[in-house]
Amino acid sequence: MPVQSTPAPNAQVQRMHAAIDKVVAVGPGFLRGDVDVQHMTDTMIGAVRDYAEQERTAGGDGLPHGVEAERLHEVLRELLGCGSGFQARRCDAACVARTITFMVDEFGAH
């Protein structure tokens, strides 16, 4: 029986950053009011789902591998939780704006 290897940690971190970058790219427009909250939360959810699919395709086990991956995994969880929370009417646009403000400040171009 072949042993399934886990993806290289560096590749996992790169995929995580790519997902976060998708959100951060839309974030400033949302914060300016150029993008509506539905589109913003669709982007948040879609970015995390795309990441998860890429991990499955790469043979990942769904777990973060390494310290940086663990930190970024929590960021992805927040994006998914916040986006889906808004869409399930558990929070409001102001809550989404707080999350996106943090994401843009933390991961945007400096």
C-alpha positions in Angstrom: 0.0 0.0 0.0 1.6 3.3 -1.0 2.3 5.9 1.7 0.6 9.2 1.0 3.0 12.0 1.8 2.0 15.4 3.2 2.7 18.4 1.1 5.9 20.3 1.6 5.3 22.9 4.4 6.7 25.7 2.3 4.2 24.9 -0.5 1.4 24.8 2.1 2.4 28.2 3.4 2.5 29.6 -0.1 -1.0 28.4 -0.8 -2.2 29.9 2.4 -0.7 33.2 1.6 -2.3 33.1 -1.9 -5.7 32.6 -0.3 -5.2 35.5 2.0 -3.9 37.6 -0.8 -7.2 37.1 -2.7 -9.1 38.5 0.2 -6.6 41.4 0.8 -6.8 42.3 -2.9 -10.6 43.0 -2.5 -10.4 44.4 1.0 -9.6 48.0 0.3 -12.5 48.3 -2.2 -14.8 46.9 0.4 -13.5 49.2 3.1 -14.0 52.2 0.7 -17.5 51.1 -0.1 -16.8 50.1 -3.7 -17.5 46.4 -3.0 -20.6 45.2 -1.2 -20.4 42.9 1.8 -21.9 40.0 0.0 -19.1 40.1 -2.6 -16.5 40.5 0.2 -17.8 37.5 2.1 -18.1 35.4 -1.1 -14.4 36.2 -1.7 -13.5 35.2 1.9 -15.3 31.9 1.7 -14.2 31.2 -1.8 -10.5 31.8 -1.1 -10.5 29.4 1.9 -12.4 26.8 -0.1 -10.0 27.1 -3.0 -7.1 26.7 -0.6 -8.7 23.6 0.9 -9.2 22.1 -2.5 -5.6 22.8 -3.5 -4.4 21.1 -0.3 -6.5 18.0 -1.1 -5.1 17.9 -4.6 -1.6 18.2 -3.3 -2.2 15.3 -0.9 -2.6 17.3 2.2 -4.1 15.9 5.4 -6.0 19.1 6.4 -3.5 20.0 9.1 -1.1 22.9 9.2 2.6 21.8 9.0 4.9 24.1 10.8 4.7 27.2 13.0 3.9 29.7 10.2 1.3 27.3 8.7 -0.4 27.0 12.1 -0.6 30.8 12.4 -2.0 31.2 8.8 -4.4 28.3 9.4 -6.0 30.4 12.2 -6.2 33.4 9.8 -8.0 31.2 7.2 -10.3 29.9 9.9 -11.2 33.5 10.8 -11.9 34.4 7.2 -14.2 31.4 6.7 -15.9 31.9 10.1 -16.4 35.6 9.5 -17.6 35.3 5.9 -19.9 32.4 6.6 -21.1 34.0 9.9 -22.2 37.1 7.9 -24.0 35.0 5.3 -25.7 33.1 8.1 -26.8 36.4 9.6 -24.8 35.8 12.8 -22.9 39.0 12.4 -23.1 42.3 10.5 -21.1 44.2 7.9 -19.3 46.2 10.6 -17.9 42.9 12.0 -16.7 41.9 8.5 -15.1 45.4 8.1 -13.2 44.8 11.4 -11.8 41.5 10.1 -10.9 43.0 6.7 -9.3 46.0 8.3 -7.1 43.6 10.3 -6.3 41.5 7.1 -5.3 44.5 5.0 -3.2 46.0 7.8 -1.5 42.7 8.6 -1.1 41.2 5.1 -1.5 44.1 2.7 1.4 45.9 1.0 3.4 48.1 3.4 
